[in-house]
Amino acid sequence: MTPEQIVREFFEEVRSGHNPDYATILMAEQVLAHQVISEEELTVLRTPKDYAEHVKEMIEAYGNFSLEIQEFLVQGNKVYVRWKQEGTHVREVDGYQPTGLPVIEIASAIYRIEDEKISEYWIQIDRSGIQKQLERNKHIK
């Protein structure tokens, strides 16, 4: 499979929440996950299993969310994806009790493919925007 096919399948199956355990097919045994949180860079080591658990936690928190790819670019073995994810706040998130109201996440990542597996990625999520929505929803409920 090409890098484009691998990442498209990753989004269609794993990141979408349709089949999180399929991460074992598309991700290397150990994946370097570079995350930007409040302008600080943090790198964590992910396995397909804990990535699948992460997606399952999102489903628990936001229900069966929708995921729309807004931009998809390929350059060699790297694939850039920007997406919009929309769910409903159905479980506690960061101390915020469920409101049943929508929460939108805008994020982007660059995935590096090695030996037909995702081996590394760099991700940025509008965490401040999510926090503001949770705070606003708390007062609307």
C-alpha positions in Angstrom: 0.0 0.0 0.0 1.1 3.6 -0.6 1.5 6.1 2.2 -1.8 7.8 1.0 -3.7 4.5 1.1 -2.4 3.6 4.6 -3.3 7.0 6.1 -6.7 7.1 4.3 -7.5 3.6 5.7 -6.3 4.7 9.1 -8.8 7.5 9.1 -11.6 5.5 7.7 -11.2 2.6 10.1 -9.2 3.6 13.2 -9.4 7.4 13.8 -13.1 7.5 12.8 -13.9 5.0 15.6 -15.4 2.4 13.3 -12.7 -0.2 14.0 -10.1 1.1 16.5 -8.4 -2.3 16.9 -7.4 -2.1 13.2 -4.6 0.1 14.4 -2.6 -3.2 14.8 -2.6 -3.6 11.0 -1.7 0.0 10.1 0.7 1.2 12.9 4.2 0.0 13.7 4.7 -1.8 17.0 6.0 1.5 18.5 5.1 4.9 17.1 6.6 8.2 18.1 3.7 10.6 18.7 4.9 14.2 18.8 2.2 16.4 20.3 2.0 20.2 20.7 0.2 21.2 23.8 0.0 24.9 24.7 3.1 25.6 22.6 5.1 22.9 24.4 6.2 19.9 22.4 5.8 16.5 24.0 6.8 13.1 22.4 5.1 9.9 23.7 5.6 6.4 22.6 2.4 4.8 21.3 1.5 1.3 20.5 -1.4 0.2 18.2 -3.2 -1.2 21.3 -3.0 2.1 23.3 -3.9 4.1 20.3 -7.0 1.9 19.9 -7.8 2.5 23.6 -7.4 6.3 23.0 -10.0 6.2 20.2 -12.4 4.1 22.4 -12.1 6.7 25.1 -13.1 9.4 22.6 -16.1 7.3 21.7 -17.0 7.0 25.4 -16.6 10.8 25.9 -18.2 12.0 22.6 -20.4 9.1 21.4 -20.3 8.0 17.8 -18.6 11.2 16.5 -18.4 12.3 12.9 -15.0 12.8 11.2 -14.5 14.9 8.1 -11.1 15.2 6.4 -10.8 18.8 5.2 -7.3 18.6 3.7 -5.1 15.7 2.6 -1.6 16.1 1.2 1.1 13.5 0.4 4.8 14.2 -0.1 7.0 11.1 -0.3 6.5 9.0 2.8 4.7 11.7 4.7 1.0 12.5 4.7 -0.6 15.7 6.1 -4.2 15.5 7.2 -6.5 18.3 8.7 -9.8 17.2 10.0 -13.0 18.2 11.8 -14.4 15.9 14.4 -17.9 16.5 15.9 -19.4 14.6 18.7 -21.8 14.9 21.7 -20.4 15.4 25.2 -21.8 12.2 26.8 -19.2 11.4 29.5 -17.0 13.5 31.9 -14.1 15.2 30.0 -11.4 17.0 32.0 -13.7 17.4 35.0 -16.6 18.7 32.9 -19.8 16.7 33.5 -21.6 15.6 30.3 -24.0 18.1 28.8 -25.4 16.3 25.8 -24.2 19.2 23.7 -22.0 19.1 20.6 -18.2 19.5 20.8 -16.1 20.1 17.7 -12.4 19.3 17.4 -10.2 20.8 14.7 -6.8 19.1 14.3 -4.0 18.3 11.9 -1.2 15.8 11.8 1.6 14.7 9.6 2.1 10.9 9.5 5.4 9.3 8.5 5.1 5.9 6.8 7.9 3.3 7.1 7.6 -0.3 5.9 3.9 0.3 5.1 3.1 1.3 8.7 2.5 4.5 10.5 5.8 4.9 12.4 5.7 8.5 13.6 3.3 11.5 13.6 3.2 15.1 14.6 -0.2 16.3 15.8 -1.7 19.7 16.7 -5.2 19.9 18.2 -7.1 23.0 19.1 -7.3 22.1 22.7 -8.1 25.6 23.8 -11.1 25.6 21.5 -12.3 22.3 23.0 -11.8 23.7 26.5 -13.9 26.8 25.6 -16.7 24.7 24.2 -16.8 22.5 27.4 -16.9 25.6 29.5 -19.6 27.3 27.4 -21.7 24.1 27.4 -21.4 23.8 31.2 -23.3 27.2 31.4 -25.8 26.4 28.7 -27.0 23.1 30.2 
